[in-house]
Each structure stands twice: as C-alpha cells, then as structure tokens.
Amino acid sequence: MIAKTLGNMLDKRLSVRSFDKSRRLSIESVMYILKEYNACIVPEYVKIERGDSFFSYDDRLLIRVTDASSTSASIGDVALSFYAKEDFSLSHEAIGYEGEALDLLFESKGIGFLWYGMGRVKERLYKGYRFQIMAILEAMKSGSLRRGEEEYKRLSLDEIWKGDFDINVKRSVRLAPSACNSQPWLFESSGDEIALTRVKSHSPMLFGKTATYFNTIDIGIALRFLTLSLEHEGYEKADQRELFSIKETPFRIRAKKVSLV
C-alpha cells in the first residue's frame, strides 16, 4: 500500500512548500509515520533514532529525528538529519534514495519535506557516524500539491533519456527533484536494462565540489523515482541491497514486467 502511495505522488511532489504555520508538527507524529514506513518497506541499511530508540537494520546510515530548532534551520518544526559511516562509499546516493521515499510519503500525508542543503547540526560526528545533510518537516497548506507534470520546469525527455522504453516511466523520472533544479543525470535503456549516470550539473548555481556533493545525492533521488515508477507501471521491484552493494557506477537496473500467469 505504501509503495502504491509513493508511486501516486511522483507527479505531485513540490519543490517549494506552502507551510501551514497554524498547525504545529510534533516529533511523535513524525516517528509514527516513520515506524509505519519501516514496517512496510524495510531499508536494510538504515536505522532511525530518537534518543536511544532504534527501529531498523544494519548500520551504514542513521537518521536522527529532532526538533528543527536544535539545528541551524530557520524554518520547519522537525528535522531529519542523515548520517553515514565513513566507509559507506555510496552514502550520498543511498541518502537521496531513502530520503526521497520519505519526501513522497510525508507529502502524501500533508507534511512538507524540504531538503535543506545548507542546514547544519550541532553534532557533526555522532556515535561513529558523520553528518551528511538534513531535511525539515512542517505541515503543508491544503491543496498546495502540484496537479500534474505540466507544472514542472524540467529538461525534455530527449535530453535526459537515451533509448526506447515505457513512456510512463520516462515521464515520471523526468520529474525527479534536484539541487537548484540541476538535473545531473542521464538514463540509457537497451532491452530490459536501464543505466543511470551522473552528468554535469545543468544549473549555473552549482559547480565544483558543491555540485559533486549535492548531485550525488540527486542521483539517489532520481534512482528512487526510477524504481518507484517501474514498480508503479508493473515491473519487478528493484532489490535495494543490490543497488548499494557495489562501488561501480552507473547504476544498472533490469526492468522486467511482472508476469500475470
């Protein structure tokens, strides 16, 4: 059910939120949603923490749930801070992948999720993890979601995808968000294999190490849009353990239709 909810949100996700300041979002309500998410789609390399309460698996990524006022964020009620182990080579891509699922999930429940790239926390090192990026959460005004892909400013399909494939999948991944709308990706398909490669940022606002930092997270976001859209259109579900178990890129996914026989 949650996977279907996420797939249905692909053309509605907002880049800039209209927050409802009259409704205070609590940490308890955020933790309840995260528990629901973990019970249905267990990210085996993530654990989520508030204080000493853990409910997930493995130890490569950690998500801390705190009051936004405890961070440098100037907006938002609750902060999600993403940490990673030093030896996790694809940590930024994995953070984008997991974080974007949470983005879509929270927005489906009327809670705005905003990647806050310049946000900082007091504890850059925490229990053997290093801080990477944060997101803030706050209640959204009703009716503020996009109504369809025509409301997005994105590169054309020909600019981001090479090869023949399901047009509905192509249209969905075109809507993936990225830092400064930089869209640093190229999808290439041949038969049932899709390759996703990071390319130069399309935003003049991002360059050098800053572009590399944010755009590796963006690749994880695009990868999540791809796997969700494939599942939504009746293809086999991608194995997360395979996606982040190797160091080589581009990411490669075999997209086979689910047999109804």
C-alpha contacts under 8 A as a table, 3 or more apart, distances in Angstrom:
res1	aa1	res2	aa2	distance
1	M	4	K	5.18
1	M	5	T	6.26
2	I	5	T	4.89
2	I	6	L	6.18
2	I	37	Y	7.28
2	I	40	C	6.99
2	I	41	I	7.89
2	I	105	L	7.76
3	A	6	L	5.18
3	A	7	G	6.25
3	A	41	I	7.89
3	A	228	L	7.35
4	K	7	G	5.06
4	K	8	N	6.17
4	K	232	H	6.67
5	T	8	N	5.19
5	T	9	M	6.50
5	T	105	L	7.31
5	T	108	S	7.24
6	L	9	M	5.21
6	L	10	L	6.88
6	L	101	A	7.00
6	L	104	L	5.68
6	L	105	L	5.98
6	L	108	S	7.66
6	L	228	L	7.18
7	G	10	L	5.63
7	G	228	L	5.57
7	G	229	S	6.08
7	G	231	E	7.85
7	G	232	H	5.62
8	N	11	D	7.39
8	N	232	H	7.95
9	M	12	K	5.18
9	M	13	R	6.12
9	M	104	L	6.11
9	M	108	S	6.82
10	L	13	R	6.15
10	L	104	L	7.48
10	L	172	S	6.33
10	L	175	L	7.29
10	L	176	A	7.86
10	L	225	F	7.19
10	L	229	S	7.80
11	D	146	R	7.19
11	D	147	R	7.43
11	D	148	G	5.34
11	D	149	E	5.57
11	D	172	S	6.81
11	D	175	L	6.73
12	K	145	L	5.53
12	K	146	R	4.50
12	K	147	R	5.97
12	K	148	G	6.08
12	K	149	E	7.71
13	R	104	L	6.59
13	R	107	E	7.13
13	R	145	L	6.40
13	R	146	R	6.47
14	L	17	R	6.33
14	L	145	L	6.06
14	L	146	R	6.37
15	S	114	L	7.51
15	S	177	P	7.07
16	V	114	L	7.65
17	R	112	G	6.22
17	R	114	L	7.54
17	R	140	M	6.88
17	R	144	S	7.65
18	S	140	M	5.75
18	S	141	K	5.72
18	S	144	S	6.46
19	F	112	G	7.06
19	F	138	E	6.36
19	F	139	A	5.72
19	F	140	M	4.34
19	F	141	K	5.49
20	D	23	R	5.92
20	D	138	E	7.50
20	D	139	A	5.44
20	D	140	M	5.09
20	D	141	K	4.84
21	K	24	R	6.91
21	K	139	A	7.39
23	R	139	A	6.28
24	R	77	D	6.93
24	R	138	E	7.46
24	R	139	A	7.04
25	L	29	S	7.13
25	L	30	V	7.79
25	L	77	D	5.85
25	L	78	V	7.01
25	L	137	L	7.75
25	L	138	E	5.92
25	L	139	A	6.17
26	S	29	S	5.41
26	S	30	V	6.58
26	S	77	D	7.27
26	S	78	V	7.07
27	I	30	V	5.09
27	I	31	M	6.13
27	I	65	V	7.16
27	I	66	T	6.95
27	I	67	D	7.00
27	I	78	V	6.30
28	E	31	M	5.13
28	E	32	Y	6.22
29	S	32	Y	5.09
29	S	33	I	6.48
30	V	33	I	5.28
30	V	34	L	6.28
30	V	78	V	7.94
31	M	34	L	5.00
31	M	35	K	6.11
31	M	65	V	7.70
32	Y	35	K	5.20
32	Y	36	E	6.33
33	I	36	E	5.03
33	I	37	Y	6.19
33	I	106	F	7.82
34	L	37	Y	4.98
34	L	38	N	6.11
35	K	38	N	5.10
35	K	39	A	6.14
35	K	55	F	7.51
36	E	39	A	5.24
36	E	40	C	6.62
37	Y	40	C	5.40
37	Y	41	I	5.96
37	Y	42	V	7.51
38	N	41	I	5.33
38	N	42	V	4.83
38	N	43	P	7.17
38	N	55	F	7.83
38	N	56	S	7.08
39	A	42	V	6.31
42	V	56	S	7.25
42	V	57	Y	8.00
43	P	46	V	5.62
43	P	56	S	7.53
43	P	57	Y	7.39
43	P	98	E	7.66
43	P	240	Q	7.51
44	E	56	S	7.08
44	E	57	Y	5.08
44	E	58	D	5.85
44	E	241	R	7.49
45	Y	57	Y	6.01
45	Y	58	D	4.80
45	Y	59	D	6.03
45	Y	60	R	5.53
45	Y	61	L	6.13
46	V	56	S	6.21
46	V	57	Y	5.92
46	V	58	D	6.22
46	V	59	D	6.36
46	V	60	R	6.40
46	V	61	L	4.74
46	V	62	L	5.74
46	V	63	I	7.43
47	K	54	F	6.44
47	K	55	F	6.18
47	K	56	S	4.40
47	K	57	Y	5.66
47	K	58	D	6.98
47	K	59	D	6.71
47	K	61	L	6.39
47	K	62	L	5.02
47	K	63	I	6.35
48	I	54	F	5.80
48	I	55	F	6.12
48	I	56	S	6.41
48	I	62	L	5.68
48	I	63	I	4.64
48	I	64	R	5.97
48	I	65	V	7.54
49	E	52	D	6.54
49	E	53	S	5.51
49	E	54	F	5.02
49	E	55	F	7.29
49	E	62	L	7.20
49	E	63	I	6.14
49	E	64	R	4.98
49	E	65	V	6.34
50	R	53	S	5.50
50	R	54	F	7.27
50	R	64	R	6.00
50	R	65	V	5.50
50	R	66	T	7.13
59	D	62	L	7.14
59	D	85	K	7.67
60	R	84	A	5.77
60	R	85	K	5.26
60	R	88	F	6.36
60	R	91	S	7.86
61	L	82	F	7.19
61	L	83	Y	5.73
61	L	84	A	4.50
61	L	85	K	6.47
61	L	91	S	7.39
61	L	95	I	7.72
61	L	129	Y	7.84
62	L	82	F	5.95
62	L	83	Y	5.01
62	L	84	A	6.19
62	L	129	Y	7.44
63	I	80	L	6.26
63	I	81	S	5.47
63	I	82	F	4.71
63	I	83	Y	6.20
64	R	79	A	7.92
64	R	80	L	5.66
64	R	81	S	5.09
64	R	82	F	6.66
64	R	83	Y	7.90
65	V	78	V	7.10
65	V	79	A	5.89
65	V	80	L	4.95
65	V	81	S	6.66
66	T	70	S	7.11
66	T	78	V	5.87
66	T	79	A	5.30
66	T	80	L	6.68
66	T	81	S	7.92
67	D	70	S	5.70
67	D	71	T	7.73
67	D	77	D	6.16
67	D	78	V	4.63
67	D	79	A	5.78
68	A	71	T	5.51
68	A	72	S	7.81
68	A	73	A	6.30
68	A	75	I	7.54
68	A	76	G	5.98
68	A	77	D	5.19
68	A	78	V	4.58
68	A	79	A	4.64
68	A	136	I	6.83
69	S	72	S	7.20
69	S	73	A	6.87
69	S	74	S	7.77
69	S	77	D	7.32
69	S	78	V	7.96
70	S	121	V	7.24
70	S	122	K	7.66
71	T	79	A	7.67
71	T	119	G	7.14
71	T	120	R	5.88
71	T	121	V	4.72
71	T	122	K	6.65
72	S	119	G	5.56
72	S	120	R	5.29
72	S	121	V	6.44
73	A	76	G	7.19
73	A	116	Y	7.71
73	A	119	G	5.61
73	A	120	R	7.38
73	A	136	I	7.72
75	I	136	I	7.59
76	G	79	A	7.32
76	G	136	I	5.41
76	G	137	L	5.41
76	G	138	E	5.06
77	D	136	I	7.08
77	D	137	L	5.96
77	D	138	E	5.40
78	V	136	I	5.75
78	V	137	L	5.13
78	V	138	E	6.80
79	A	134	M	6.84
79	A	135	A	5.79
79	A	136	I	4.47
79	A	137	L	6.17
80	L	134	M	5.57
80	L	135	A	5.20
80	L	136	I	6.18
80	L	137	L	7.78
81	S	121	V	7.78
81	S	131	F	7.19
81	S	132	Q	7.71
81	S	133	I	6.21
81	S	134	M	4.34
81	S	135	A	6.55
82	F	95	I	7.03
82	F	131	F	6.08
82	F	132	Q	5.69
82	F	133	I	5.49
82	F	134	M	5.76
83	Y	129	Y	5.55
83	Y	130	R	5.16
83	Y	131	F	4.31
83	Y	132	Q	5.40
83	Y	133	I	7.43
84	A	88	F	6.89
84	A	91	S	6.21
84	A	129	Y	5.15
84	A	130	R	5.45
84	A	131	F	6.65
84	A	132	Q	6.89
85	K	88	F	5.54
85	K	91	S	7.83
85	K	128	G	6.83
85	K	129	Y	4.93
85	K	130	R	6.40
86	E	89	S	7.79
86	E	129	Y	7.01
86	E	130	R	6.91
88	F	91	S	5.28
89	S	247	K	6.58
90	L	93	E	5.47
90	L	94	A	6.16
90	L	244	F	6.53
90	L	247	K	6.85
91	S	94	A	5.05
91	S	95	I	6.03
92	H	95	I	5.08
92	H	96	G	6.29
92	H	132	Q	7.66
92	H	213	Y	7.77
92	H	216	T	5.77
92	H	217	I	4.78
92	H	220	G	7.26
93	E	96	G	5.17
93	E	97	Y	6.17
93	E	216	T	5.54
93	E	217	I	4.76
93	E	218	D	7.17
93	E	219	I	5.90
93	E	220	G	4.04
93	E	221	I	7.48
94	A	97	Y	4.92
94	A	98	E	6.11
94	A	217	I	7.51
94	A	220	G	5.78
94	A	244	F	6.96
95	I	98	E	5.27
95	I	99	G	5.62
95	I	217	I	6.48
95	I	220	G	6.84
96	G	99	G	5.12
96	G	100	E	5.84
96	G	216	T	7.99
96	G	217	I	4.60
96	G	218	D	6.05
96	G	219	I	7.02
96	G	220	G	4.24
96	G	221	I	4.61
96	G	224	R	7.89
97	Y	100	E	5.58
97	Y	101	A	6.74
97	Y	217	I	7.78
97	Y	219	I	7.96
97	Y	220	G	4.25
97	Y	221	I	4.88
97	Y	222	A	7.62
97	Y	223	L	6.42
97	Y	224	R	5.07
98	E	101	A	5.38
98	E	102	L	6.62
98	E	220	G	7.89
98	E	221	I	7.94
98	E	224	R	7.65
99	G	102	L	5.10
99	G	103	D	6.16
99	G	221	I	7.61
100	E	103	D	4.73
100	E	104	L	6.30
100	E	221	I	5.57
100	E	224	R	6.77
101	A	104	L	5.33
101	A	105	L	6.11
101	A	224	R	6.97
102	L	105	L	4.89
102	L	106	F	5.94
102	L	113	F	7.92
103	D	106	F	5.50
103	D	107	E	6.21
103	D	112	G	7.64
103	D	113	F	5.20
103	D	114	L	7.66
104	L	107	E	5.23
104	L	108	S	6.17
105	L	108	S	5.22
105	L	109	K	6.77
106	F	109	K	5.18
106	F	110	G	6.55
106	F	111	I	5.03
106	F	112	G	6.56
106	F	113	F	6.63
107	E	110	G	4.98
107	E	111	I	4.82
107	E	112	G	5.38
107	E	113	F	6.69
108	S	111	I	7.33
110	G	139	A	6.22
110	G	140	M	5.50
110	G	141	K	7.63
110	G	142	S	7.17
111	I	137	L	6.52
111	I	138	E	5.66
111	I	139	A	4.47
111	I	140	M	5.27
112	G	137	L	5.49
112	G	138	E	5.31
112	G	139	A	5.79
112	G	140	M	5.32
113	F	135	A	6.58
113	F	136	I	5.88
113	F	137	L	4.87
113	F	138	E	7.07
114	L	135	A	5.35
114	L	136	I	5.34
114	L	137	L	6.54
115	W	134	M	6.39
115	W	135	A	4.36
115	W	136	I	6.70
116	Y	119	G	5.40
116	Y	133	I	7.24
116	Y	134	M	5.60
116	Y	135	A	4.97
116	Y	136	I	6.61
117	G	133	I	6.06
117	G	134	M	6.61
117	G	135	A	7.70
117	G	214	F	7.77
118	M	133	I	7.90
119	G	133	I	7.15
119	G	134	M	6.28
120	R	133	I	7.61
120	R	134	M	7.40
121	V	124	R	6.30
121	V	131	F	7.83
123	E	126	Y	6.11
123	E	131	F	7.69
124	R	130	R	5.79
124	R	131	F	4.95
125	L	128	G	6.53
125	L	129	Y	5.64
125	L	130	R	4.68
125	L	131	F	6.26
126	Y	129	Y	5.09
126	Y	130	R	6.40
126	Y	131	F	7.68
140	M	144	S	7.19
141	K	144	S	5.90
142	S	145	L	7.99
146	R	149	E	7.92
146	R	151	E	6.67
147	R	151	E	7.19
148	G	151	E	6.07
148	G	152	Y	7.92
149	E	152	Y	5.53
149	E	175	L	7.08
152	Y	175	L	7.00
154	R	174	R	6.81
154	R	175	L	6.86
154	R	181	N	7.75
154	R	183	Q	7.87
155	L	159	E	6.18
155	L	160	I	6.91
155	L	174	R	7.41
155	L	183	Q	7.70
156	S	159	E	5.31
156	S	160	I	6.77
156	S	174	R	7.74
157	L	160	I	5.38
157	L	161	W	5.73
157	L	170	K	7.00
157	L	171	R	7.29
157	L	174	R	6.73
158	D	161	W	5.55
158	D	162	K	6.65
159	E	162	K	7.81
159	E	186	L	7.80
160	I	174	R	7.40
160	I	185	W	6.50
160	I	186	L	4.83
160	I	187	F	6.01
161	W	170	K	7.36
161	W	186	L	5.81
161	W	187	F	4.56
161	W	188	E	5.63
161	W	189	S	7.76
162	K	186	L	7.63
162	K	187	F	6.23
162	K	188	E	4.68
162	K	189	S	6.40
163	G	188	E	5.84
163	G	189	S	4.98
163	G	190	S	6.34
164	D	189	S	6.48
164	D	190	S	7.25
165	F	169	V	7.69
165	F	170	K	7.29
165	F	189	S	6.74
166	D	169	V	5.46
166	D	170	K	6.47
167	I	170	K	4.98
167	I	171	R	6.11
168	N	171	R	5.16
168	N	172	S	6.23
168	N	229	S	7.84
168	N	233	E	7.50
169	V	172	S	5.17
169	V	173	V	6.33
169	V	226	L	7.08
169	V	229	S	5.46
169	V	230	L	6.25
169	V	233	E	7.24
170	K	173	V	5.48
170	K	174	R	6.27
171	R	174	R	5.24
171	R	175	L	7.01
172	S	175	L	5.59
172	S	176	A	7.38
172	S	225	F	6.98
172	S	226	L	7.55
172	S	229	S	6.32
173	V	176	A	5.41
173	V	222	A	6.48
173	V	225	F	5.42
173	V	226	L	5.62
173	V	229	S	7.33
176	A	183	Q	7.96
176	A	221	I	6.78
176	A	222	A	5.52
176	A	225	F	6.23
177	P	181	N	6.50
177	P	183	Q	7.40
177	P	218	D	7.39
177	P	221	I	7.18
177	P	222	A	7.54
178	S	181	N	4.87
178	S	182	S	5.77
178	S	183	Q	5.70
178	S	184	P	7.84
178	S	215	N	7.30
178	S	218	D	5.24
178	S	221	I	7.59
179	A	182	S	5.78
179	A	183	Q	7.80
179	A	214	F	6.31
179	A	215	N	6.98
179	A	218	D	6.95
180	C	203	S	6.32
180	C	205	M	6.95
180	C	206	L	7.42
181	N	202	H	7.63
181	N	203	S	6.60
182	S	201	S	5.03
182	S	202	H	4.54
182	S	203	S	4.50
182	S	206	L	7.58
182	S	215	N	7.82
183	Q	201	S	6.43
183	Q	202	H	6.11
183	Q	203	S	7.90
183	Q	218	D	7.70
184	P	198	R	5.56
184	P	199	V	4.99
184	P	200	K	5.65
184	P	201	S	4.72
184	P	202	H	6.40
184	P	215	N	6.30
184	P	218	D	7.38
184	P	219	I	7.37
185	W	196	L	6.79
185	W	197	T	5.61
185	W	198	R	4.59
185	W	199	V	5.23
185	W	200	K	7.83
185	W	219	I	6.83
185	W	222	A	7.87
186	L	196	L	5.79
186	L	197	T	5.29
186	L	198	R	6.49
186	L	199	V	6.65
187	F	194	I	6.74
187	F	195	A	5.66
187	F	196	L	4.70
187	F	197	T	6.58
188	E	194	I	5.63
188	E	195	A	5.17
188	E	196	L	6.62
189	S	192	D	7.20
189	S	193	E	5.68
189	S	194	I	4.40
189	S	195	A	6.35
190	S	193	E	5.49
190	S	194	I	6.64
192	D	254	R	5.45
192	D	255	A	5.06
192	D	256	K	6.17
193	E	252	R	6.75
193	E	253	I	5.67
193	E	254	R	4.47
193	E	255	A	6.03
194	I	252	R	5.61
194	I	253	I	5.26
194	I	254	R	6.34
194	I	255	A	7.17
195	A	250	P	6.01
195	A	251	F	5.57
195	A	252	R	4.47
195	A	253	I	6.56
196	L	219	I	8.00
196	L	223	L	7.52
196	L	250	P	5.34
196	L	251	F	5.17
196	L	252	R	6.49
197	T	219	I	7.85
197	T	249	T	6.98
197	T	250	P	4.71
197	T	251	F	6.79
198	R	215	N	7.59
198	R	216	T	7.40
198	R	219	I	6.51
198	R	250	P	7.46
201	S	204	P	7.74
201	S	206	L	6.77
201	S	207	F	7.32
201	S	211	A	6.76
201	S	215	N	7.39
203	S	206	L	5.75
204	P	207	F	7.18
206	L	210	T	6.28
206	L	211	A	4.81
207	F	210	T	5.89
207	F	211	A	4.66
207	F	212	T	7.55
208	G	211	A	5.50
208	G	212	T	6.52
209	K	212	T	5.00
209	K	213	Y	6.06
210	T	213	Y	5.17
210	T	214	F	6.29
211	A	214	F	5.43
211	A	215	N	5.62
212	T	215	N	5.24
212	T	216	T	6.03
213	Y	216	T	5.74
213	Y	217	I	6.96
214	F	217	I	5.30
214	F	218	D	6.27
215	N	218	D	4.58
215	N	219	I	6.20
216	T	219	I	5.16
216	T	220	G	6.83
217	I	220	G	5.29
217	I	221	I	6.55
218	D	221	I	4.90
218	D	222	A	6.22
219	I	222	A	5.06
219	I	223	L	6.07
220	G	223	L	4.94
220	G	224	R	6.24
221	I	224	R	5.16
221	I	225	F	6.43
222	A	225	F	5.05
222	A	226	L	6.19
223	L	226	L	4.98
223	L	227	T	6.23
224	R	227	T	5.22
224	R	228	L	6.01
225	F	228	L	5.24
225	F	229	S	5.95
226	L	229	S	5.24
226	L	230	L	6.09
227	T	230	L	5.13
227	T	231	E	6.23
227	T	237	K	6.99
227	T	238	A	6.15
228	L	231	E	5.19
228	L	232	H	5.99
229	S	232	H	4.86
229	S	233	E	6.10
230	L	233	E	5.22
230	L	234	G	6.41
230	L	235	Y	5.12
230	L	236	E	7.29
230	L	237	K	7.39
230	L	255	A	7.19
231	E	234	G	5.21
231	E	235	Y	4.95
231	E	236	E	6.10
231	E	237	K	5.56
232	H	235	Y	7.37
234	G	257	K	5.81
234	G	258	V	5.85
235	Y	255	A	6.00
235	Y	256	K	5.30
235	Y	257	K	4.17
235	Y	258	V	5.22
236	E	255	A	6.52
236	E	256	K	5.78
236	E	257	K	6.07
236	E	258	V	5.49
238	A	243	L	7.88
238	A	253	I	7.21
239	D	242	E	5.46
239	D	243	L	6.54
240	Q	243	L	5.01
240	Q	244	F	6.56
241	R	244	F	5.71
241	R	245	S	5.81
242	E	245	S	5.20
242	E	246	I	7.30
243	L	246	I	7.22
243	L	251	F	7.00
243	L	252	R	7.94
244	F	247	K	7.56
248	E	251	F	7.60
249	T	252	R	7.91
